[in-house]
Amino acid sequence: MATENRLMKDYMALKEKDPEAILLYQVGTFYRILQEDAKKVAEPTGLKLMVSGEASDPVLMCGFPKSGLDKYVGKLLRNGFTVAVCNQIKDEQGNIRREVGEVLRCQSI
């Protein structure tokens, strides 16, 4: 439970930096999309919307394995979304931090 709360706090802090972008948040070998972003992208990407957490404080989410990053970034961009890719980085002591490595914006031709 404490881990889930910390992840949510970290996610929201990163989301505040670019609120219009869909934040792809790496957790292990998956990327998660949470809350309102999950609602927005579930249908156009074909991802299943799920609920996690406590019944009194549910967390909406969808996600995909790291191997699907190119596929889902492409789907999001083709549907007009801006995408922020947040990767998980492990330091020499084994501590994990997350940072947005790139923000991709849909370009009209």
Backbone as CSV, one residue per row, in Angstrom:
resi,resn,N_x,N_y,N_z,CA_x,CA_y,CA_z,C_x,C_y,C_z
1,MET,0.819,-1.201,0.000,0.000,0.000,0.000,0.860,1.261,0.000
2,ALA,1.903,1.303,0.836,2.774,2.474,0.885,3.472,2.688,-0.452
3,THR,3.864,1.585,-1.097,4.509,1.687,-2.405,3.553,2.295,-3.420
4,GLU,2.290,1.857,-3.409,1.287,2.376,-4.342,1.083,3.877,-4.134
5,ASN,1.026,4.319,-2.872,0.861,5.747,-2.578,2.059,6.548,-3.064
6,ARG,3.276,6.024,-2.855,4.477,6.727,-3.310,4.496,6.836,-4.828
7,LEU,4.119,5.748,-5.516,4.084,5.768,-6.977,3.086,6.815,-7.467
8,MET,1.924,6.863,-6.818,0.895,7.821,-7.228,1.376,9.259,-7.002
9,LYS,2.028,9.518,-5.880,2.562,10.862,-5.605,3.612,11.249,-6.648
10,ASP,4.515,10.316,-6.953,5.548,10.573,-7.964,4.911,10.824,-9.328
11,TYR,3.926,10.011,-9.663,3.221,10.155,-10.945,2.598,11.550,-11.042
12,MET,1.881,11.947,-9.994,1.190,13.239,-10.018,2.186,14.403,-10.088
13,ALA,3.317,14.288,-9.411,4.339,15.341,-9.464,4.884,15.487,-10.884
14,LEU,5.132,14.371,-11.549,5.611,14.425,-12.936,4.516,14.928,-13.873
15,LYS,3.297,14.537,-13.624,2.158,14.943,-14.460,1.962,16.457,-14.407
16,GLU,2.200,17.063,-13.246,2.038,18.513,-13.092,2.978,19.306,-13.991
17,LYS,4.117,18.741,-14.341,5.097,19.441,-15.174,4.619,19.635,-16.604
18,ASP,3.772,18.747,-17.097,3.211,18.852,-18.447,1.812,18.236,-18.425
19,PRO,0.839,18.960,-17.842,-0.485,18.372,-17.606,-1.238,17.954,-18.863
20,GLU,-0.928,18.527,-19.999,-1.630,18.172,-21.237,-1.115,16.876,-21.855
21,ALA,0.088,16.465,-21.490,0.683,15.255,-22.071,0.149,14.010,-21.379
22,ILE,0.024,12.944,-22.142,-0.290,11.635,-21.581,1.018,11.090,-21.021
23,LEU,1.060,10.850,-19.709,2.282,10.389,-19.059,2.341,8.867,-19.084
24,LEU,3.358,8.333,-19.752,3.629,6.901,-19.768,4.665,6.669,-18.678
25,TYR,4.236,6.053,-17.573,5.026,5.947,-16.352,5.543,4.522,-16.196
26,GLN,6.851,4.353,-16.319,7.426,3.013,-16.250,7.442,2.490,-14.818
27,VAL,6.899,1.288,-14.665,6.934,0.561,-13.402,7.408,-0.846,-13.740
28,GLY,8.660,-1.123,-13.464,9.230,-2.422,-13.829,9.285,-2.577,-15.337
29,THR,8.673,-3.641,-15.837,8.713,-3.904,-17.281,7.451,-3.425,-17.995
30,PHE,6.670,-2.576,-17.332,5.437,-2.046,-17.920,5.417,-0.530,-17.878
31,TYR,4.626,0.053,-18.763,4.287,1.472,-18.680,2.845,1.556,-18.221
32,ARG,2.592,2.395,-17.227,1.241,2.612,-16.716,0.760,3.993,-17.125
33,ILE,-0.528,4.070,-17.345,-1.206,5.346,-17.606,-2.318,5.417,-16.574
34,LEU,-2.368,6.496,-15.808,-3.270,6.564,-14.664,-4.336,7.639,-14.791
35,GLN,-5.374,7.440,-13.999,-6.463,8.369,-13.747,-7.107,8.906,-15.032
36,GLU,-7.206,10.225,-15.172,-7.900,10.828,-16.326,-7.230,10.460,-17.644
37,ASP,-5.887,10.374,-17.637,-5.180,9.968,-18.860,-5.631,8.580,-19.295
38,ALA,-5.796,7.671,-18.337,-6.230,6.308,-18.662,-7.608,6.324,-19.318
39,LYS,-8.505,7.146,-18.793,-9.851,7.262,-19.386,-9.772,7.760,-20.824
40,LYS,-8.921,8.754,-21.060,-8.805,9.359,-22.387,-8.261,8.389,-23.435
41,VAL,-7.304,7.548,-23.039,-6.589,6.750,-24.042,-7.053,5.312,-24.181
42,ALA,-7.856,4.810,-23.248,-8.239,3.399,-23.285,-8.896,3.019,-24.608
43,GLU,-9.895,3.765,-25.023,-10.606,3.406,-26.253,-9.749,3.566,-27.503
44,PRO,-9.096,4.736,-27.727,-8.333,4.866,-28.973,-7.125,3.940,-29.092
45,THR,-6.616,3.435,-27.961,-5.461,2.535,-28.021,-5.845,1.068,-27.918
46,GLY,-7.078,0.792,-27.494,-7.501,-0.579,-27.295,-7.025,-1.176,-25.971
47,LEU,-6.514,-0.330,-25.075,-6.066,-0.814,-23.764,-7.257,-0.955,-22.831
48,LYS,-7.212,-1.961,-21.956,-8.292,-2.182,-21.001,-8.131,-1.248,-19.813
49,LEU,-9.221,-0.605,-19.438,-9.243,0.268,-18.277,-9.472,-0.610,-17.045
50,MET,-8.612,-0.444,-16.036,-8.710,-1.240,-14.807,-8.772,-0.314,-13.598
51,VAL,-9.173,-0.884,-12.469,-9.223,-0.141,-11.213,-8.311,-0.844,-10.228
52,SER,-7.497,-0.047,-9.522,-6.579,-0.573,-8.527,-6.760,0.228,-7.243
53,GLY,-6.134,-0.207,-6.179,-6.168,0.539,-4.932,-7.370,0.200,-4.071
54,GLU,-7.630,1.058,-3.103,-8.723,0.872,-2.153,-10.049,1.317,-2.767
55,ALA,-11.141,0.704,-2.309,-12.465,1.071,-2.807,-12.785,2.528,-2.502
56,SER,-12.269,3.040,-1.383,-12.525,4.436,-1.003,-11.676,5.425,-1.800
57,ASP,-10.618,4.932,-2.442,-9.717,5.806,-3.212,-9.200,5.039,-4.427
58,PRO,-10.100,4.735,-5.386,-9.689,3.917,-6.534,-8.745,4.663,-7.477
59,VAL,-7.879,3.894,-8.110,-6.947,4.422,-9.107,-7.289,3.762,-10.432
60,LEU,-7.682,4.571,-11.416,-7.936,4.060,-12.765,-6.609,3.935,-13.483
61,MET,-6.453,2.841,-14.222,-5.201,2.678,-14.955,-5.352,1.753,-16.146
62,CYS,-4.434,1.913,-17.064,-4.249,0.972,-18.150,-2.752,0.925,-18.396
63,GLY,-2.299,-0.031,-19.153,-0.866,-0.122,-19.369,-0.509,-1.153,-20.407
64,PHE,0.791,-1.227,-20.665,1.317,-2.149,-21.666,2.774,-2.457,-21.342
65,PRO,3.306,-3.586,-21.855,4.707,-3.929,-21.608,5.653,-2.968,-22.334
66,LYS,6.868,-2.844,-21.788,7.887,-1.976,-22.400,8.082,-2.280,-23.872
67,SER,7.961,-3.540,-24.238,8.180,-3.933,-25.632,7.149,-3.300,-26.571
68,GLY,6.033,-2.805,-26.038,4.999,-2.180,-26.852,5.094,-0.669,-26.928
69,LEU,6.195,-0.098,-26.429,6.308,1.359,-26.376,6.114,2.019,-27.742
70,ASP,6.827,1.581,-28.749,6.709,2.196,-30.081,5.282,2.093,-30.612
71,LYS,4.681,0.933,-30.443,3.311,0.711,-30.928,2.332,1.697,-30.278
72,TYR,2.377,1.807,-28.961,1.397,2.655,-28.266,1.704,4.139,-28.379
73,VAL,2.974,4.510,-28.429,3.301,5.913,-28.681,2.770,6.305,-30.051
74,GLY,2.946,5.443,-31.042,2.419,5.705,-32.388,0.911,5.882,-32.385
75,LYS,0.201,4.992,-31.685,-1.260,5.108,-31.613,-1.669,6.419,-30.954
76,LEU,-0.991,6.775,-29.877,-1.334,8.015,-29.169,-1.076,9.238,-30.047
77,LEU,0.069,9.284,-30.712,0.390,10.418,-31.579,-0.588,10.511,-32.745
78,ARG,-0.937,9.371,-33.345,-1.893,9.385,-34.460,-3.274,9.859,-34.022
79,ASN,-3.587,9.722,-32.741,-4.860,10.190,-32.208,-4.763,11.610,-31.645
80,GLY,-3.641,12.288,-31.904,-3.509,13.694,-31.545,-3.035,13.987,-30.135
81,PHE,-2.608,12.977,-29.406,-2.132,13.182,-28.039,-0.663,13.586,-28.022
82,THR,-0.283,14.350,-27.013,1.116,14.595,-26.686,1.492,13.537,-25.667
83,VAL,2.699,12.982,-25.786,3.115,11.859,-24.945,4.409,12.200,-24.214
84,ALA,4.407,12.012,-22.891,5.616,12.165,-22.075,6.028,10.767,-21.610
85,VAL,7.230,10.351,-21.979,7.709,9.013,-21.629,8.598,9.130,-20.392
86,CYS,8.133,8.535,-19.302,8.844,8.560,-18.026,9.504,7.210,-17.804
87,ASN,10.833,7.217,-17.769,11.574,5.972,-17.591,12.052,5.796,-16.164
88,GLN,12.240,4.549,-15.814,12.730,4.156,-14.500,14.243,4.019,-14.592
89,ILE,14.957,4.677,-13.685,16.422,4.668,-13.724,16.938,4.168,-12.383
90,LYS,17.829,3.183,-12.431,18.414,2.629,-11.208,19.844,3.132,-11.079
91,ASP,20.186,3.696,-9.907,21.549,4.174,-9.697,22.447,3.037,-9.189
92,GLU,23.711,3.354,-8.933,24.680,2.333,-8.527,24.333,1.675,-7.195
93,GLN,23.601,2.382,-6.339,23.200,1.823,-5.048,21.903,1.013,-5.149
94,GLY,21.313,0.960,-6.327,20.081,0.209,-6.517,18.816,1.015,-6.274
95,ASN,18.965,2.307,-6.000,17.798,3.172,-5.815,17.159,3.476,-7.163
96,ILE,15.830,3.512,-7.172,15.106,3.764,-8.416,14.505,5.160,-8.377
97,ARG,14.698,5.876,-9.465,14.031,7.164,-9.648,13.414,7.159,-11.037
98,ARG,12.488,8.060,-11.252,11.842,8.147,-12.560,11.950,9.577,-13.065
99,GLU,12.181,9.675,-14.368,12.225,10.993,-14.983,11.721,10.915,-16.410
100,VAL,11.138,12.021,-16.835,10.639,12.093,-18.207,11.839,12.271,-19.123
101,GLY,12.021,11.310,-20.011,13.151,11.334,-20.933,12.861,12.115,-22.191
102,GLU,11.605,12.074,-22.635,11.235,12.831,-23.831,9.742,13.085,-23.857
103,VAL,9.389,14.184,-24.509,7.995,14.537,-24.742,7.806,14.587,-26.246
104,LEU,6.845,13.812,-26.735,6.589,13.718,-28.172,5.258,14.384,-28.464
105,ARG,5.258,15.255,-29.445,4.041,15.979,-29.813,3.632,15.594,-31.226
106,CYS,2.336,15.497,-31.419,1.782,15.194,-32.734,2.109,16.335,-33.696
107,GLN,2.650,16.019,-34.839,2.976,17.026,-35.846,1.999,16.909,-37.004
108,SER,1.320,17.986,-37.304,0.413,17.949,-38.472,1.234,18.243,-39.715
109,ILE,0.895,17.559,-40.784,1.649,17.682,-42.044,0.923,18.619,-42.993
